[in-house]
Amino acid sequence: MASRKAMRKLWKKTPSGSKLVLVRRKKEGKHRCALCHFILPTVQNSGKKSEKVPQRAFGGHLCFNCLKKVIKTATLVKEGEISIEDVSLKIIPYVNLLIKKI
């Protein structure tokens, strides 16, 4: 269970006129890269959805450096220079998705 500071109370009025308390978890901090946990600077919490997420492969999930590693690894696997078993376990899902697109 989360601490009291991590929870937020919302008061709602039901159609019958009674009041209801909804307890919700507060939003976490900034968005981070799925692999290296670097803070993603282009992802914002406000604005339209098209402004929040960059329009590139794995935008909003991976930072540029990790994306570069995934693209290089996917290219090497596609060309047959390395096998998929030699790839790090963290990046295998991303490599598999890129191989299907290429």
NORSULJO-V220969 format. One record per run of one state. SS is the DSSP state (a for helix, b for strand, c for the rest). FROM is the first residue (numbers start at 1). TO is the last residue. Records with the same first field share a line. If there is no record, write none. Layout:
BEGIN
SS->FROM-TO  FROM-TO
END
This chain:
BEGIN
c->1-3  14-18  26-31  33-38  40-48  53-63  80-83  87-91  102-102
a->4-6  49-52  64-79  84-86  92-101
b->7-13  19-25  32-32  39-39
END
